Amino acid sequence: MSESENDNEPKIADTKPAVLELEPGDYWWCACGRSSHQPFCDGSHKGTGLAPQKVTIDEKKRVALCNCKRTGGAPFCDGTHSSLKTP
């Protein structure tokens, strides 16, 4: 897995999704890959030009949130991680 040195490109936080059971409420999904609290934002995106994405959960449910930051259906995993090249 290679990471770009460009601060404006999301880093791959993991090559598998975060499967979580979430309670109703608002969450902020990390879109930059720099958060130490994946898959949620901790403010590490500041200065990168990238911003977290708000996720609203209306009822308790199990979700798979993208950790590779390459999904076409952000913030949810669409399986893109399975096509990423790893070293």
C-alpha positions in Angstrom: 0.0 0.0 0.0 1.6 3.2 -1.1 0.6 6.6 0.2 1.0 9.8 -1.6 3.2 12.5 -0.2 0.6 15.0 -1.4 -1.2 16.4 1.7 -4.4 16.9 -0.4 -4.8 13.2 -1.2 -6.5 10.9 1.3 -4.2 8.4 3.0 -5.3 4.8 3.2 -6.1 4.2 6.8 -6.8 0.5 6.4 -7.5 -2.0 3.6 -10.7 -3.3 5.2 -13.8 -1.4 6.3 -14.8 -0.5 9.9 -17.9 -2.6 10.5 -19.7 -1.0 13.4 -23.1 -1.0 15.1 -24.1 2.7 15.4 -26.7 4.3 17.5 -28.9 7.0 16.0 -27.1 10.3 15.8 -24.6 12.3 13.8 -21.1 11.1 13.1 -18.1 12.7 11.3 -16.4 10.2 8.9 -12.7 10.8 8.4 -12.2 11.4 4.6 -8.5 12.2 4.8 -7.2 9.0 6.4 -5.1 10.8 9.0 -7.3 10.5 12.0 -6.0 8.3 14.9 -9.7 7.5 15.7 -10.6 5.8 12.4 -13.1 5.8 10.8 -14.1 9.0 12.6 -12.6 12.5 12.4 -10.2 13.8 15.1 -9.3 17.0 13.3 -6.1 15.7 11.7 -7.4 17.0 8.3 -6.7 20.6 9.2 -4.5 22.2 6.6 -4.9 19.5 4.0 -7.9 20.9 2.1 -9.8 17.7 2.9 -12.9 17.7 5.2 -14.8 15.1 7.1 -18.2 14.0 5.9 -21.3 14.1 8.2 -23.1 10.8 8.5 -26.6 10.8 10.1 -27.9 7.5 11.4 -31.7 7.5 12.0 -32.0 4.1 13.7 -29.5 1.7 15.3 -27.9 -0.3 12.6 -24.7 -2.1 11.5 -22.7 -0.2 8.9 -19.4 -0.8 7.0 -17.5 2.5 6.8 -14.7 2.9 4.3 -11.2 3.0 5.7 -9.3 3.0 2.4 -10.9 6.4 1.5 -11.3 5.3 -2.1 -15.0 4.3 -2.0 -17.4 5.6 -4.7 -20.1 5.7 -2.1 -18.6 7.6 0.8 -18.7 7.1 3.7 -19.8 3.5 3.1 -17.6 0.7 1.9 -18.3 -0.3 -1.7 -15.5 -3.0 -1.9 -12.9 -0.7 -3.6 -10.3 -1.8 -1.0 -10.2 -5.3 -2.5 -8.7 -3.8 -5.7 -5.9 -1.8 -4.0 -2.4 -2.9 -4.5 -0.4 -3.7 -1.4 3.4 -4.0 -1.2 
